[in-house]
Amino acid sequence: MTRFAIVASAAALVVSPLFAGQVVTFSDPSGLAAEAEFTLLNPTTLEIRLQNISTDAPDGFDGSDQLLTSISWDFGQIGANAADPQITGGSVRIGDFSASANFDSGAYASMSDVSGEWGYGGGQSGLLTDAISALTAGMTQLPGANLDGPAGLDGPQGGLVASPAVVSLGGLGAIQDEIVATLTLDKPVADLSEVLSNDVRVEFGSDAAFITVPEPSAAALLVGGALTSALRRGRR
């Protein structure tokens, strides 16, 4: 496995009120990029719009490496704490202007339920303590039909590919552009600072690349700055 550090940048739009959507953008000089919008629909329901906005990929990346497969964050205090909110379930649908690509069971348009291709959890395979992912490690699969076999989480299949794809997908199943995850929490969250006060991390492929937003100051929640991502190749 080869590791080397690459410098990236992050920017976020802070809006009010605190329940409204907050956008975090991840970018890397290689062209890998993602955007996530966090919205509290109510104190125990978190919505995440996750989009692959990559324009290129590092040399040597293949079809599966380019797929955006996970986003993770850390509720409440840093680390896994009993008092922090936990995800207990939810659903995932294809984004408003997106569609499936190469799914075994057929073609699926925007708004289609793809919950069975994603799970929730965290703390495994480089993820932070709370996450949604198309990968199996540390995840509890969301209930839903199996649209792209096998039946279990088998990411990076079902992950997000940019539109247009930056590397040929071949026959790999993916969702082009965006998903919307609606997550149920076991404890109320007062505002988005409880969700985004610590690091946020996205994952491409199966541990192919992580891009991380550094911990922001309490006074300036995720208002840009520098970040470092570790690019990791070789686990296939």
C-alpha positions as CSV (number, residue, x, y, z in Angstrom):
1,M,0.0,0.0,0.0
2,T,1.3,3.4,-1.0
3,R,0.5,6.5,1.0
4,F,1.2,10.2,0.4
5,A,-0.4,13.4,1.5
6,I,-2.1,15.8,-0.9
7,V,-3.3,19.3,-0.1
8,A,-6.9,20.1,-0.6
9,S,-9.3,23.0,0.2
10,A,-12.7,23.2,1.8
11,A,-15.4,25.8,1.8
12,A,-18.7,26.0,3.4
13,L,-21.8,28.2,3.3
14,V,-23.1,29.1,6.7
15,V,-26.8,30.1,6.6
16,S,-29.5,30.9,9.1
17,P,-31.6,29.8,10.8
18,L,-29.6,27.0,12.4
19,F,-31.9,24.3,11.1
20,A,-31.4,25.4,7.5
21,G,-29.1,23.6,5.0
22,Q,-25.4,24.0,5.5
23,V,-23.2,23.2,2.6
24,V,-19.7,21.7,2.9
25,T,-17.5,21.4,-0.2
26,F,-14.5,19.0,-0.4
27,S,-11.9,19.4,-3.2
28,D,-8.6,18.0,-4.1
29,P,-6.0,19.1,-6.7
30,S,-6.4,15.7,-8.5
31,G,-10.0,16.7,-9.4
32,L,-11.8,14.6,-6.8
33,A,-14.5,16.7,-5.2
34,A,-17.7,16.3,-3.3
35,E,-20.5,18.5,-1.8
36,A,-22.7,17.7,1.1
37,E,-25.6,19.7,2.4
38,F,-26.7,19.1,6.0
39,T,-30.2,20.1,7.1
40,L,-32.1,19.4,10.3
41,L,-35.7,18.8,9.2
42,N,-36.6,18.6,12.9
43,P,-34.6,17.9,16.1
44,T,-34.4,14.2,15.5
45,T,-34.3,14.1,11.7
46,L,-31.1,14.9,9.7
47,E,-31.1,15.2,6.0
48,I,-27.9,14.9,4.0
49,R,-27.6,15.7,0.2
50,L,-24.4,14.1,-1.0
51,Q,-23.0,14.8,-4.5
52,N,-20.0,13.7,-6.4
53,I,-18.7,16.8,-8.2
54,S,-15.3,15.4,-9.3
55,T,-13.8,16.7,-12.5
56,D,-10.8,14.3,-12.6
57,A,-9.1,11.6,-10.5
58,P,-5.6,10.8,-9.4
59,D,-3.4,8.8,-11.9
60,G,-4.1,5.1,-11.6
61,F,-7.7,5.4,-10.2
62,D,-10.1,2.9,-11.8
63,G,-13.9,2.8,-12.1
64,S,-14.5,1.8,-8.5
65,D,-12.0,4.3,-7.0
66,Q,-13.8,7.3,-8.4
67,L,-17.1,6.4,-6.6
68,L,-18.0,8.5,-3.6
69,T,-19.0,5.9,-1.1
70,S,-19.1,7.4,2.4
71,I,-19.5,10.6,4.4
72,S,-18.8,10.6,8.1
73,W,-18.9,13.1,11.0
74,D,-18.9,13.2,14.8
75,F,-22.0,14.1,16.7
76,G,-21.6,16.1,20.0
77,Q,-18.3,15.7,21.8
78,I,-15.3,14.3,19.9
79,G,-15.3,10.5,19.9
80,A,-17.9,7.9,20.6
81,N,-19.8,9.0,23.7
82,A,-22.9,7.5,25.2
83,A,-24.6,10.9,25.5
84,D,-24.2,11.7,21.8
85,P,-27.0,11.3,19.3
86,Q,-27.0,8.0,17.4
87,I,-28.5,7.2,14.0
88,T,-31.3,4.6,14.4
89,G,-32.5,4.3,10.8
90,G,-33.7,6.2,7.8
91,S,-33.8,6.1,4.0
92,V,-31.8,7.1,0.9
93,R,-33.2,8.2,-2.4
94,I,-31.7,9.2,-5.7
95,G,-31.3,13.0,-6.0
96,D,-33.7,15.3,-7.9
97,F,-31.7,15.4,-11.1
98,S,-29.9,12.1,-10.9
99,A,-30.3,8.5,-11.9
100,S,-28.9,5.0,-11.5
101,A,-26.3,3.5,-13.8
102,N,-25.8,-0.2,-14.6
103,F,-28.0,-1.5,-11.7
104,D,-28.7,-5.2,-12.1
105,S,-32.5,-4.8,-11.7
106,G,-33.0,-2.0,-14.2
107,A,-32.8,1.8,-14.5
108,Y,-34.0,4.1,-11.7
109,A,-34.8,7.8,-12.0
110,S,-34.7,10.7,-9.6
111,M,-36.5,10.2,-6.3
112,S,-36.2,6.4,-6.5
113,D,-35.6,4.6,-3.1
114,V,-32.1,3.1,-3.0
115,S,-32.0,2.6,0.8
116,G,-31.0,-1.1,0.4
117,E,-27.7,0.0,-1.2
118,W,-26.6,2.1,1.8
119,G,-26.1,1.7,5.5
120,Y,-25.4,3.8,8.6
121,G,-22.8,3.4,11.4
122,G,-19.3,4.6,11.6
123,G,-15.9,4.3,13.3
124,Q,-14.6,1.6,10.9
125,S,-12.3,1.7,7.9
126,G,-11.1,5.2,8.5
127,L,-14.6,6.7,9.0
128,L,-15.5,9.0,11.9
129,T,-18.0,7.9,14.6
130,D,-21.2,8.6,12.5
131,A,-21.5,7.8,8.9
132,I,-23.6,6.7,5.9
133,S,-21.9,4.4,3.4
134,A,-22.3,2.0,0.5
135,L,-19.5,-0.1,2.1
136,T,-20.1,-2.9,4.6
137,A,-17.5,-2.3,7.3
138,G,-19.2,-1.0,10.5
139,M,-22.5,-0.4,8.7
140,T,-26.1,-1.4,9.5
141,Q,-27.9,-1.8,6.1
142,L,-30.9,0.3,5.7
143,P,-34.1,-1.5,4.9
144,G,-35.0,-1.6,1.2
145,A,-35.1,-3.7,-2.0
146,N,-31.9,-5.1,-3.4
147,L,-31.5,-3.2,-6.7
148,D,-27.8,-4.0,-7.5
149,G,-26.7,-7.4,-6.2
150,P,-25.5,-9.1,-4.1
151,A,-28.1,-8.4,-1.4
152,G,-25.7,-7.2,1.2
153,L,-23.8,-3.9,1.2
154,D,-21.0,-4.5,-1.4
155,G,-19.7,-1.1,-2.1
156,P,-18.3,0.7,-3.9
157,Q,-21.2,-0.5,-6.1
158,G,-24.1,1.8,-5.4
159,G,-21.8,4.7,-4.6
160,L,-21.9,8.1,-6.4
161,V,-20.2,8.8,-9.8
162,A,-19.8,12.3,-11.1
163,S,-21.8,13.5,-14.1
164,P,-20.0,12.9,-16.4
165,A,-17.9,10.1,-15.0
166,V,-14.2,10.9,-14.8
167,V,-13.1,7.3,-15.3
168,S,-15.0,4.6,-17.3
169,L,-17.5,2.8,-15.1
170,G,-17.5,-0.3,-17.3
171,G,-20.3,-2.4,-15.9
172,L,-20.1,-1.1,-12.3
173,G,-23.3,-0.1,-10.7
174,A,-23.5,3.4,-9.4
175,I,-25.7,6.4,-8.9
176,Q,-24.9,9.3,-11.1
177,D,-24.5,12.6,-9.3
178,E,-26.5,12.8,-6.0
179,I,-28.3,11.0,-3.2
180,V,-30.5,12.3,-0.4
181,A,-30.3,10.5,3.0
182,T,-33.0,11.1,5.6
183,L,-31.7,9.9,9.0
184,T,-33.6,9.3,12.3
185,L,-31.7,10.1,15.5
186,D,-32.3,8.7,19.0
187,K,-31.8,12.1,20.7
188,P,-32.8,15.6,19.7
189,V,-30.1,17.9,18.1
190,A,-30.4,21.6,19.0
191,D,-28.7,22.9,15.8
192,L,-26.2,22.0,13.1
193,S,-23.2,22.9,15.3
194,E,-23.9,19.6,17.1
195,V,-23.4,17.8,13.8
196,L,-20.6,19.8,12.2
197,S,-18.6,21.0,15.1
198,N,-15.9,18.3,14.5
199,D,-14.3,16.9,11.4
200,V,-16.3,15.8,8.4
201,R,-14.8,13.2,6.0
202,V,-15.7,11.8,2.6
203,E,-14.4,8.5,1.2
204,F,-13.9,7.6,-2.5
205,G,-13.8,3.9,-3.5
206,S,-13.0,1.3,-0.8
207,D,-10.4,3.2,1.2
208,A,-9.0,4.7,-2.0
209,A,-9.0,8.2,-0.8
210,F,-10.2,10.2,2.2
211,I,-10.7,13.9,2.2
212,T,-11.2,15.5,5.6
213,V,-12.4,18.9,6.8
214,P,-10.4,20.0,9.8
215,E,-12.0,20.8,13.1
216,P,-13.4,24.4,12.9
217,S,-13.4,27.0,15.6
218,A,-16.6,27.3,17.6
219,A,-17.0,30.9,16.4
220,A,-16.6,30.2,12.7
221,L,-18.2,26.8,12.0
222,L,-16.7,25.4,8.8
223,V,-15.9,28.7,7.1
224,G,-13.3,27.5,4.6
225,G,-9.6,26.8,5.4
226,A,-7.1,24.2,4.4
227,L,-7.2,20.5,4.8
228,T,-5.1,17.5,4.2
229,S,-6.3,14.2,2.7
230,A,-4.5,10.9,2.7
231,L,-4.5,9.1,-0.6
232,R,-4.3,5.4,-0.1
233,R,-4.0,2.9,-2.9
234,G,-3.6,-0.9,-2.9
235,R,-6.6,-2.3,-0.9
236,R,-8.6,-4.1,-3.5
